[in-house]
Amino acid sequence: MTETEYLNFNLFDGNKSQIQRNSSFTIDDSSGKIVRVGHQKDQNTEKQIDLHGKYVMPGLINAHTHIMMSPQTNKLEYLSEAEITFTALNNLKELLRSGVTYIRDCGCAFDVDIKLARLQQEGRLKGTEIMPSGRPMSMTGGHGDFIEGLDGETRWGYLTDSSDEMRKAVRTAFKHGAKNIKVIATGGVMSSTDQIDDTELSEEEIRTAVEEAHSKHMTVAAHAEGARGIHNAILAGVDSVEHGSYVTDEDIESMLKQGTYLTSTLIAAYVIPKYGEGKLPQYMLDKTNSFIETYFKRIGAAVKAGVKLSFGTDAGTPFNDFKATPFELQLLTEVGASNEQALFAASKNNSELLNIDNDYGTLENNKYADFLVLDENPLEDIKAVQQSDKEVYKKGVRVY
């Protein structure tokens, strides 16, 4: 067994809320896992790399992406499987370069995320790892009812208009290889036929999805922006609420009691009025401008109350670049999260939400060496993670 020791760095391990000075760890080169964490030179390791007092932290886990989408073209419909795959592969490179070493994809036409994740499991595709959801669950005419395929032969999501249809769709997704189920509980910004506070899937339909998914070791993430849809999703027992734009004080209390995670994706709303004027359909601008102020305030209230924070960006939506993932950390702090809360959301919390915490999320013995090397201390300045030339390591191998 060959090993490599990294030494002389300041460690934020994703588990403790302070920097551990003059740290080192040793990696098994064959497995890519950490075998020893220490504070001095390992005399038994021949290969050693001095990091010269820089700051090391876990690779970012982004729990809400759409690798099928291009934030530049904003094309949503009539996408072919070949185009989606090409776009996804490019987006995975951008994610890795930005410091994202693991993602949960939250809705991909043609199950391309599932197919790419299978290639990863076979060792044929390196880079940012994928927890796939496949096609999301949407009502007919809802936020997931986009036409896909050159001839319009399919839809982005499964169309589920009853509990029985939901049960079959979740079982089908399981058969195809989904590890997470994405349910669309409300309207959204990017769909022209609804408003963001429209209630779409019923509580009963979502509960069926949860029961089926949990019985098969899958998690459930709910796109939920309007208050009623958020309420239904929480009552139904979803693992995470995505966006949470109009979350009420009552539902914040319920999330605290149940341990429901909140993935706020603030950047997705932030960039639309900033860059979209004259470039996006007016309905997208009108929707975003109508709720963004309330959205940021309600996420701030949830943060202040202590709701479990998961970290995601909704990358792929308009002007929401995959390389901009670290900016979401800054936005979280601007609505009230501490630097360590934001960093925990993108490391330990997300690994626990995704049930991958035995191998990922923190830099400890027997976990994969997915880490970033920064010039500055991210606990003192969250913008340190935005460093454009940071070093990125995946399973102990430097990839950027």
Buried (B, 14 or more C-beta within 10 A) or exposed (E): EEBBBBBBBBBBBBEEEEBBEEBBBBBBBEBBBBBBBEEEEBEEBEEBBEBEEBBBBBBBBBBBBBBBBBBEEBEBEBBBBEBBBEBBBEBBBBBBBBBBBBBBBBBBBBBBBBBBBBEBEEEEBBBBBBBBBBBBBBBEBBBBBBBBBEEEEBBBBBBBBEBEBBBBBBEBBBEBBBBBBBBBBBBBBBBEEBBBBBBBBBBEBBBBBBBBBBEBEBBBBBBBBBBBBBBBBBBBBBBBBBBBBBBBEEBBEBBBEBEBBBBBBBBBBBBBBEBBEEEBEEBBBEBBEBBBEEBBEBBBBBBEBEBBBBBBBBBBBBBBBBBBBBBBBBBBBBBBBBBBBBBBBBBBBBBBBBBBBEEBBBBBEEBBBBBBBBEBBBBEBBBBBBBEEBBBBBBBEEBB
